[in-house]
Each structure stands twice: as C-alpha cells, then as structure tokens.
Amino acid sequence: MKVDRAQIEHFLDIAIAEDIGEGDHTSLATLDPEQQGRAILVAKQGGILAGIEIAKIVFHKINAHLRFHAFKKDGEEIFEGDTIFEVRGNAIAILMAERLALNIVQRLSGIATQTREYVKKIEGLPTKILDTRKTTPGMRLLDKYAVKVGGGTNHRIGLYDMILIKDNHIDFAGGIEIAIDRVHRYLQQKNLNLKIEIEARSLDDVQKILKKGGVHCILLDNFTLSQTREAVAMINGRFETESSGNITLQNVREYAECGVDYISIGALTHQIRSLDFSLKVS
C-alpha cells in the first residue's frame, strides 16, 4: 500500500504539536540559533527497516533546509552498526525532529521485522499473513504500511472498506442467516460493492454459512488445527478462508498447512517490540 501524503502530513502536524508545543525550550536555551550540525541514525540491532521516508518528511517539516540522505531503504534487512541515514543543517531543528523521527522508524521497523518473521515461517505455502485493526489510533496507515514492508498483506483498513460480520453482529442480528440477508439488503440500498466476510465459531456455523452462501470469505475464529482442517475440507474452495485467534510464531505454519488462504495476526501491530536505533550528533 502507498500511504497518502496528505494523511501523513496531517498525522505529523498533530505529532509535532504534541511534542514541541510552543517550542523546544531546552535547545533554544542551550544552542546558538545559527549553529549547524550533523546527525546519523545507527542501528543497534538487526531487523527489517521501515519508515525512512516518513522520517525525512519529519525533518523537512521542522526545517525545510535540512539536508537528509538515506543510506538504506524501507524493506531492507539491516544489521547492528549499520548507518541508516544522515541529516545536516540547523542543530536546533535536528534536535527538535529527532525524537518523533526515531519513534516512527523504531515502531515501523519493529512491525516490519515481526511481520517478516511470520512470513518466513510459512515460506513455500500459498497462505498470506494478514494484519488487523489492532493498531495505534492515528497511526493505522503507517502501521499497515509497515506490515506491507515486512511482506504481509493488508486486511481491511477500517470499518468502511469491507463487510466483516463478526460474532457480536451475528448475536445482535439474531443469527447467521439474518445477518447475511441484512448485509445484502443494506449494500443494495446503498449501492455499495464491498467484499463480505463472516466469522464462524464452530463447524456448525461453517455448515450454516455454506448452506446460506452470499459471502466471499469465512473467518475460522479460534479453531483448533483439526477443526481448521475439517472446515477447509467442508468449504472445499467455495469461499476464501481465514484463520484467526491464538496463532503464534510457533504454530502459524501448522495452521497454514491446513490449507487456509489467510492467517490474521493481531500481534503484528499491537504486540510489537520497537527496533533499537541511536541518533548520534556531531
């Protein structure tokens, strides 16, 4: 996915206002306003890099005259000690931008690195690793961009770009069949063409969905491996399949070997460990 520049600008404006407020009083108090400087970002551990272009925008929003040069690009595997980028120019501007730029690169690289680990676990199989809506508020597009950088696939971006009938929808509606019928009426009334996915909590639910039809994908939620294999055999290619719930690096390949089309992993974006970097100035 490509991240819309206007949305990035809006997010960064909020982030800059949050961090800088009326000004970086420490830097303004201790440095000469005309002082020039240089800073380099150095990796303190290995992983998959993500967020470099966003970091560049951060520095240029603080001061358009800063000179930014990237030595690595998003998606590259990096190693401890690698120099990632260099920025030169007004020293106060560099210090004002550094924390926000680092926060973004560290978080997005952490997401990309973790995603790559899951993708490598199922290498050679047709199953795709999906993200979820379990993202940091305000940073969803960046989080999902990092998933793509790591080799994953984006699920829906929000509540607006596809239909996902989950257990609570089914329970409130009064059943699987009623929920599916209501979705089709709604889409027809609104003249919308959206993909429809529905959650199954049991093999009985799978049978009901197969009998009813009218969906594109069945989400097998918290199914065991044996239940997943049985469900995939029952569905037999009629609809796409997605596994979700209690899937880890340790068992993700076993679920993929069951034959599901997708495996969604909330941990890609909500249980991540940011990659460690250090900004050194001179």
C-alpha positions as CSV (number, residue, x, y, z in Angstrom):
1,M,0.0,0.0,0.0
2,K,1.1,3.6,-0.6
3,V,0.5,6.0,2.2
4,D,-1.3,9.1,1.2
5,R,1.0,12.2,1.6
6,A,-1.9,14.4,2.8
7,Q,-2.8,11.9,5.6
8,I,0.9,11.7,6.6
9,E,1.1,15.5,6.8
10,H,-2.0,15.6,8.9
11,F,-0.7,13.0,11.3
12,L,2.7,14.6,11.6
13,D,1.2,18.0,12.3
14,I,-0.6,16.5,15.3
15,A,2.5,14.7,16.4
16,I,4.7,17.7,16.1
17,A,2.2,19.9,18.0
18,E,2.0,17.3,20.7
19,D,5.8,17.2,21.2
20,I,7.0,20.7,20.5
21,G,4.1,22.9,21.6
22,E,5.3,26.5,21.9
23,G,8.9,25.5,21.3
24,D,11.9,23.3,22.3
25,H,13.0,25.5,25.2
26,T,16.0,23.3,26.1
27,S,17.5,23.5,22.6
28,L,16.6,27.2,22.2
29,A,18.3,27.9,25.6
30,T,21.5,26.0,25.1
31,L,22.3,26.3,21.4
32,D,23.2,29.2,19.1
33,P,20.3,29.8,16.7
34,E,22.7,29.6,13.8
35,Q,24.6,26.6,14.9
36,Q,25.0,23.9,12.3
37,G,25.2,20.2,13.0
38,R,25.2,16.6,11.6
39,A,23.4,13.6,12.9
40,I,23.4,10.0,11.8
41,L,21.0,7.2,12.7
42,V,22.7,4.0,13.6
43,A,21.0,0.6,14.1
44,K,21.6,-1.0,17.5
45,Q,20.1,-4.3,16.4
46,G,19.2,-6.1,13.2
47,G,15.8,-6.3,11.5
48,I,13.7,-5.0,8.6
49,L,13.8,-1.3,8.1
50,A,10.6,0.8,7.7
51,G,9.7,4.4,8.0
52,I,12.7,6.2,6.4
53,E,10.6,8.3,4.0
54,I,8.4,9.3,6.9
55,A,11.4,10.4,8.9
56,K,12.6,12.5,6.0
57,I,9.2,14.3,6.0
58,V,9.5,14.9,9.8
59,F,12.9,16.6,9.4
60,H,11.7,18.7,6.5
61,K,8.5,19.8,8.3
62,I,10.6,21.1,11.1
63,N,13.1,22.8,8.8
64,A,12.8,22.6,5.0
65,H,16.6,23.4,4.7
66,L,17.8,20.3,6.5
67,R,19.7,18.0,4.2
68,F,18.6,14.4,4.6
69,H,20.4,11.4,3.0
70,A,19.3,7.8,3.4
71,F,21.8,5.0,3.1
72,K,19.2,2.3,3.5
73,K,15.6,1.9,2.2
74,D,12.4,0.5,3.5
75,G,12.2,-3.3,3.3
76,E,16.0,-3.8,3.5
77,E,17.4,-6.1,6.1
78,I,19.7,-4.1,8.4
79,F,22.3,-5.2,10.9
80,E,23.7,-3.8,14.2
81,G,26.1,-0.9,13.4
82,D,24.6,0.0,10.1
83,T,24.2,3.7,9.3
84,I,20.7,4.3,8.2
85,F,20.5,8.0,7.4
86,E,22.4,11.3,7.8
87,V,20.9,14.7,8.3
88,R,22.8,18.0,8.2
89,G,21.8,21.6,8.9
90,N,20.5,23.7,11.8
91,A,21.3,21.9,15.0
92,I,18.2,23.1,16.9
93,A,16.0,21.8,14.1
94,I,17.7,18.4,14.1
95,L,17.1,18.1,17.9
96,M,13.5,19.2,17.6
97,A,12.8,16.5,15.0
98,E,14.9,13.6,16.3
99,R,12.5,12.0,18.8
100,L,9.5,12.0,16.5
101,A,11.6,10.6,13.6
102,L,13.1,7.9,15.8
103,N,9.8,6.9,17.3
104,I,8.3,6.4,13.9
105,V,11.3,4.5,12.4
106,Q,11.7,2.3,15.6
107,R,8.0,1.4,15.7
108,L,7.5,0.8,12.0
109,S,10.7,-1.2,11.8
110,G,9.5,-3.3,14.7
111,I,6.3,-4.1,12.9
112,A,8.1,-4.9,9.6
113,T,10.6,-7.1,11.4
114,Q,7.9,-9.1,13.3
115,T,5.8,-9.4,10.1
116,R,8.8,-10.8,8.2
117,E,9.3,-13.4,10.9
118,Y,5.7,-14.7,10.4
119,V,6.0,-14.6,6.6
120,K,9.2,-16.6,6.7
121,K,7.6,-19.2,8.9
122,I,5.1,-20.0,6.2
123,E,7.6,-19.7,3.3
124,G,6.7,-22.0,0.4
125,L,3.0,-22.1,1.2
126,P,0.3,-20.1,-0.6
127,T,-1.2,-18.7,2.7
128,K,-0.9,-15.0,3.3
129,I,-0.3,-13.2,6.6
130,L,-2.9,-10.5,7.3
131,D,-2.9,-7.6,9.7
132,T,-5.9,-6.4,11.7
133,R,-7.4,-3.2,13.1
134,K,-5.4,-3.6,16.3
135,T,-3.3,-0.6,15.5
136,T,-2.2,2.6,17.3
137,P,-5.0,5.2,17.0
138,G,-4.0,7.8,14.4
139,M,-1.2,5.6,13.1
140,R,-3.2,2.9,11.3
141,L,-2.0,3.7,7.8
142,L,1.6,3.8,9.0
143,D,1.3,0.5,10.9
144,K,-0.3,-1.2,7.9
145,Y,2.3,0.2,5.6
146,A,5.0,-1.4,7.8
147,V,3.2,-4.7,7.6
148,K,3.4,-4.5,3.8
149,V,7.1,-3.6,4.0
150,G,7.6,-6.8,6.1
151,G,5.9,-8.9,3.4
152,G,2.5,-9.1,4.9
153,T,-0.9,-8.4,3.4
154,N,-3.3,-5.7,4.5
155,H,-6.8,-6.7,5.6
156,R,-9.5,-4.0,5.7
157,I,-8.2,-0.5,6.5
158,G,-11.2,0.4,8.6
159,L,-14.9,-0.2,9.1
160,Y,-15.7,1.4,5.8
161,D,-13.9,-0.6,3.1
162,M,-15.4,-4.1,3.6
163,I,-18.1,-6.1,5.4
164,L,-16.9,-8.3,8.3
165,I,-19.8,-9.9,10.1
166,K,-18.3,-10.9,13.5
167,D,-19.8,-12.9,16.4
168,N,-21.3,-9.8,18.0
169,H,-23.0,-8.7,14.8
170,I,-24.5,-12.2,14.4
171,D,-25.7,-12.3,18.0
172,F,-27.3,-8.9,17.8
173,A,-28.9,-9.6,14.5
174,G,-30.3,-12.9,15.6
175,G,-28.3,-15.5,13.6
176,I,-26.0,-16.0,10.7
177,E,-28.7,-16.2,8.0
178,I,-30.4,-13.0,9.2
179,A,-27.1,-11.1,9.3
180,I,-26.2,-12.1,5.8
181,D,-29.6,-11.2,4.4
182,R,-29.4,-7.8,6.1
183,V,-26.0,-7.1,4.7
184,H,-27.1,-7.8,1.2
185,R,-30.2,-5.5,1.6
186,Y,-28.0,-2.8,3.0
187,L,-25.4,-3.0,0.2
188,Q,-28.2,-2.9,-2.4
189,Q,-29.9,0.1,-0.8
190,K,-26.6,2.0,-0.5
191,N,-25.4,0.9,-4.0
192,L,-22.2,-0.4,-2.4
193,N,-19.9,-3.2,-3.8
194,L,-18.0,-4.5,-0.7
195,K,-16.4,-7.8,0.0
196,I,-18.3,-9.8,2.6
197,E,-16.5,-11.9,5.2
198,I,-18.3,-13.7,8.1
199,E,-17.0,-15.2,11.3
200,A,-17.6,-18.9,12.2
201,R,-17.2,-20.0,15.8
202,S,-17.8,-23.7,15.1
203,L,-18.1,-26.3,12.4
204,D,-21.9,-26.0,12.8
205,D,-21.5,-22.3,11.9
206,V,-19.5,-23.3,8.8
207,Q,-22.3,-25.6,7.7
208,K,-24.9,-22.8,8.1
209,I,-22.7,-20.4,6.1
210,L,-22.2,-22.9,3.3
211,K,-25.9,-23.5,3.1
212,K,-26.8,-19.8,3.1
213,G,-23.9,-18.6,0.8
214,G,-23.7,-15.0,-0.2
215,V,-20.2,-14.3,1.3
216,H,-16.7,-14.1,-0.1
217,C,-14.7,-15.4,2.9
218,I,-15.2,-17.4,6.1
219,L,-13.2,-16.4,9.2
220,L,-12.4,-19.5,11.3
221,D,-12.1,-18.0,14.7
222,N,-10.2,-19.8,17.5
223,F,-10.5,-23.2,15.6
224,T,-8.1,-25.9,16.6
225,L,-5.8,-27.4,14.0
226,S,-8.1,-30.4,13.5
227,Q,-11.2,-28.2,13.3
228,T,-9.4,-26.0,10.8
229,R,-8.5,-28.9,8.5
230,E,-12.1,-30.2,8.7
231,A,-13.5,-26.7,7.9
232,V,-11.3,-26.2,4.9
233,A,-12.3,-29.6,3.6
234,M,-16.0,-28.7,4.1
235,I,-15.6,-25.4,2.4
236,N,-13.7,-27.1,-0.4
237,G,-12.7,-23.8,-2.2
238,R,-16.3,-22.4,-2.4
239,F,-15.1,-19.4,-0.4
240,E,-11.8,-18.0,0.8
241,T,-10.8,-18.9,4.3
242,E,-9.1,-17.0,7.1
243,S,-7.8,-18.4,10.4
244,S,-7.5,-16.1,13.4
245,G,-7.1,-16.4,17.2
246,N,-4.3,-18.0,19.3
247,I,-2.0,-18.2,16.4
248,T,1.7,-17.7,17.2
249,L,5.1,-18.0,15.5
250,Q,5.3,-21.5,17.0
251,N,2.1,-22.8,15.3
252,V,1.5,-20.5,12.3
253,R,3.0,-22.9,9.8
254,E,0.8,-25.7,11.1
255,Y,-2.3,-23.5,10.5
256,A,-1.1,-22.6,7.0
257,E,-0.6,-26.3,6.2
258,C,-4.3,-26.8,6.9
259,G,-4.9,-25.0,3.6
260,V,-6.4,-21.7,4.7
261,D,-5.9,-18.7,2.3
262,Y,-5.1,-16.2,5.0
263,I,-4.0,-16.0,8.6
264,S,-4.7,-12.8,10.5
265,I,-2.3,-11.9,13.3
266,G,-3.2,-9.0,15.7
267,A,0.2,-9.2,17.3
268,L,1.8,-7.8,14.1
269,T,0.8,-4.3,15.2
270,H,-0.3,-4.5,18.9
271,Q,2.3,-6.7,20.5
272,I,5.5,-5.4,18.9
273,R,8.9,-4.6,20.1
274,S,10.3,-1.5,18.5
275,L,13.7,-1.9,16.8
276,D,16.5,-0.1,18.6
277,F,18.3,2.8,16.9
278,S,20.6,5.6,18.1
279,L,20.9,9.1,16.7
280,K,24.5,10.4,17.1
281,V,25.2,14.1,16.6
282,S,28.4,16.0,15.8
